[in-house]
Amino acid sequence: MTSTIEAPDSGYRFMPGVSQYSCGIAALPGFAIERVRFSEPVPLADGFARIAQILRAAGRPLTAFGACELRSPAPFTEEGFKAFNEIYIKTLIEWGVMRDGVNPVARSNVCPKIDPPKQPCFHAVSYTVPAPKDAPDSFVVAGSGESVEGKSNYRDCIVAPGDTSPAGMLAKAKSVLDEMERRMSAFGSTWKNTTAVQLYTVHDAYPVLESELGRRGVFRNGLTWHFDRPPVIGLDYEMDCRRVHVERVV
């Protein structure tokens, strides 16, 4: 099992990822993760302010911020994605969430093909709250596309680059599903533990739904397919998943 790190004052532990985001978080004993989805996308600066309000209302410190789901206008170039991440992590550093260059916050950032936002926005946020020690486990696994993260670029590591045929989509799906399972394993979990699974692609994923996702047990609680692109040009398939028992829309 991959090791995890406890985030100070957070109520969760995380699986290390890259500077932009961690691979996922799981609530520590005595805590549970809750998720809030915004009824409309909220631009980044306003979104951080709204999240701070949500945390204060819950009696939680800013460091309880554990995961978020973003929506962006269109896939970024590699350089554009790097520039965006520098803006995003600035607030995490100011909040004391990101320390010594280590980012514990899990994240998904995808780009709706239909009715995209005019600027990067928050779609949802997850954070920890106190809970009985016997409360069900909860976790959030960050989004991952069909490329290796943490390298000098995504471009050179894309699985089946440019191939959205059934064979190409199968190769992409297998890569992402394997990564989801690797991340869940860090928290001692599998597909059977999830309460929600999300898929992001604008290409035909139907050929892999039963043969690959179904075979692995992804559909335990259904699948939410967003008609969205991953955040970097060249990526075509992304997924994330979670085990969260309290969710609401504001």
C-alpha positions in Angstrom: 0.0 0.0 0.0 1.3 3.4 -0.9 2.1 5.5 2.2 0.1 8.6 3.1 0.9 11.7 5.1 -1.2 13.4 7.8 -1.9 17.0 7.0 -1.4 19.2 10.1 -4.6 20.6 11.5 -6.7 19.2 8.6 -8.5 16.2 9.8 -7.3 14.2 6.9 -4.3 12.3 5.5 -3.2 12.6 1.9 -1.4 10.6 -0.8 1.4 12.8 -2.2 1.1 13.9 -5.8 2.5 16.9 -7.6 2.9 20.6 -6.6 -0.6 21.4 -8.0 -2.5 18.8 -6.1 -2.3 15.5 -4.1 -3.5 12.2 -5.4 -6.3 12.0 -2.8 -7.3 12.5 0.8 -9.0 10.4 3.5 -10.5 11.5 6.7 -8.6 10.7 9.9 -10.3 8.9 12.8 -12.8 11.3 14.5 -13.4 13.2 11.2 -15.5 12.8 8.0 -15.4 14.4 4.6 -18.3 16.5 3.4 -18.8 17.8 -0.1 -20.6 21.0 -1.2 -21.4 21.6 -4.9 -22.1 25.1 -6.1 -25.3 25.4 -8.1 -23.5 27.6 -10.6 -19.7 27.7 -11.2 -18.0 30.3 -9.0 -14.9 32.2 -10.4 -11.7 31.3 -8.6 -11.2 34.3 -6.3 -14.9 34.5 -5.3 -14.9 30.7 -4.9 -12.1 30.8 -2.4 -14.0 33.4 -0.5 -17.2 31.3 -0.6 -15.2 28.3 0.6 -13.7 30.3 3.5 -17.3 31.2 4.5 -18.4 27.6 4.3 -15.6 26.5 6.5 -16.2 29.2 9.1 -19.9 28.3 9.2 -18.9 24.7 9.9 -16.6 25.8 12.7 -13.6 24.5 10.7 -10.2 26.1 10.1 -9.1 26.9 6.5 -6.7 23.9 6.7 -9.8 21.6 6.7 -10.0 22.4 2.9 -9.2 19.0 1.4 -10.4 18.7 -2.2 -12.0 20.7 -5.0 -13.4 20.3 -8.4 -12.7 23.0 -10.9 -14.2 24.0 -14.3 -12.1 25.8 -16.9 -13.0 27.4 -20.3 -10.9 25.1 -22.4 -7.9 22.8 -22.2 -4.7 24.6 -21.3 -1.4 24.5 -23.1 1.3 23.0 -20.9 2.7 26.5 -20.2 -0.8 27.9 -19.6 -1.6 25.1 -17.1 1.6 25.8 -15.2 0.7 29.5 -15.0 -2.8 28.7 -13.8 -1.5 26.4 -11.1 0.9 29.1 -9.8 -2.2 31.4 -9.3 -4.2 28.6 -7.7 -1.6 27.5 -5.1 -0.9 31.0 -4.0 -4.1 31.0 -1.9 -3.3 27.5 -0.5 0.0 28.9 0.7 -1.7 32.0 2.2 -4.2 29.7 4.0 -1.5 27.6 5.5 -2.8 24.5 3.7 0.2 24.1 1.4 3.5 24.1 3.4 7.1 23.6 2.3 6.0 23.1 -1.3 3.8 20.1 -0.4 0.2 20.3 -1.5 -2.3 18.1 0.3 -5.4 19.2 -1.6 -6.9 16.7 -4.1 -8.3 18.3 -7.3 -10.0 17.7 -10.5 -10.0 20.4 -13.2 -12.0 19.8 -16.4 -13.4 21.8 -19.3 -17.1 21.6 -20.3 -17.5 21.4 -24.0 -21.1 22.8 -23.8 -21.6 26.1 -21.9 -18.1 26.4 -20.6 -17.3 29.1 -18.0 -15.6 32.3 -19.1 -12.8 31.8 -16.5 -11.6 29.0 -14.2 -14.3 28.3 -11.6 -15.0 26.2 -8.6 -17.6 23.4 -9.1 -17.4 21.7 -5.7 -15.3 21.6 -2.6 -14.8 18.9 0.0 -13.6 19.4 3.6 -13.4 17.6 7.0 -15.8 17.9 9.9 -15.7 16.3 13.3 -17.4 12.9 13.4 -17.9 9.9 15.8 -14.9 7.6 15.8 -17.1 4.9 14.4 -18.3 7.0 11.4 -17.9 5.4 8.0 -14.5 6.0 6.3 -14.5 8.8 3.7 -12.1 9.7 0.9 -11.7 11.8 -2.2 -9.5 10.6 -5.1 -8.2 13.4 -7.3 -8.9 13.4 -11.1 -6.4 11.8 -13.4 -6.1 11.7 -17.2 -4.2 9.2 -19.3 -0.7 10.6 -18.7 1.9 10.3 -16.1 1.9 13.2 -13.7 5.0 14.9 -12.3 7.1 14.6 -15.4 8.5 17.6 -17.4 5.3 17.5 -19.5 2.2 15.5 -20.1 2.6 15.4 -23.9 5.4 12.8 -24.0 3.5 10.4 -21.6 0.0 10.4 -23.0 -1.4 6.9 -23.6 -2.5 6.3 -27.2 -2.0 10.0 -28.1 -4.6 11.3 -30.5 -6.3 7.9 -30.8 -10.0 8.1 -29.8 -10.9 4.9 -31.6 -12.4 2.0 -29.5 -8.9 0.6 -29.1 -7.4 3.9 -28.1 -10.2 4.7 -25.6 -9.7 1.2 -24.1 -6.0 1.9 -23.6 -6.7 5.3 -22.1 -9.5 3.9 -19.8 -7.3 1.0 -18.6 -4.5 3.5 -17.7 -6.8 5.8 -15.8 -8.7 3.0 -14.0 -5.4 1.5 -12.9 -4.4 4.9 -11.5 -7.7 5.2 -9.7 -7.2 1.8 -8.1 -3.6 2.7 -7.1 -4.8 5.8 -5.4 -7.7 4.1 -3.6 -5.4 1.4 -2.4 -3.5 4.1 -0.4 -6.6 4.4 1.7 -7.3 0.7 1.9 -10.2 1.0 -0.5 -11.6 -0.3 -3.8 -14.4 0.5 -6.2 -16.9 -1.3 -3.8 -16.2 1.4 -1.2 -17.1 4.4 -3.5 -20.2 6.4 -3.2 -19.7 8.3 -6.5 -17.5 7.9 -9.6 -17.1 10.6 -12.3 -15.9 10.3 -15.9 -14.8 13.2 -18.1 -14.6 12.8 -21.8 -16.2 14.1 -25.0 -15.4 11.0 -26.9 -17.4 7.7 -27.2 -16.7 5.8 -24.0 -19.6 3.4 -24.5 -17.4 0.5 -25.9 -15.4 0.5 -22.6 -18.3 1.0 -20.1 -19.3 -2.7 -19.7 -16.1 -4.4 -20.8 -13.7 -2.5 -18.6 -15.5 -0.3 -16.1 -18.2 -2.8 -15.5 -15.8 -5.7 -15.2 -13.9 -3.8 -12.5 -17.0 -3.0 -10.4 -17.1 0.7 -11.1 -20.9 0.8 -11.4 -21.7 -0.1 -7.8 -23.4 3.3 -7.3 -23.7 4.3 -10.9 -21.4 6.6 -13.0 -21.7 10.3 -13.7 -20.4 11.1 -17.2 -19.6 14.7 -17.7 -19.3 15.9 -21.3 -16.0 17.6 -20.4 -12.4 17.5 -21.6 -9.4 17.0 -19.3 -7.5 20.3 -18.5 -4.4 19.9 -20.8 -4.4 19.8 -24.6 -3.9 16.2 -25.8 -5.7 14.4 -23.0 -9.0 12.8 -23.7 -10.1 10.8 -20.7 -10.2 11.5 -17.0 -11.9 10.1 -13.9 -12.2 10.7 -10.2 -14.0 9.0 -7.4 -15.0 9.4 -3.8 -16.6 8.0 -0.7 -18.5 10.8 0.9 -21.7 10.3 2.9 -22.9 13.9 3.3 -23.2 16.1 0.2 -25.2 19.3 -0.5 -25.8 22.0 -3.1 -25.5 25.7 -2.4 
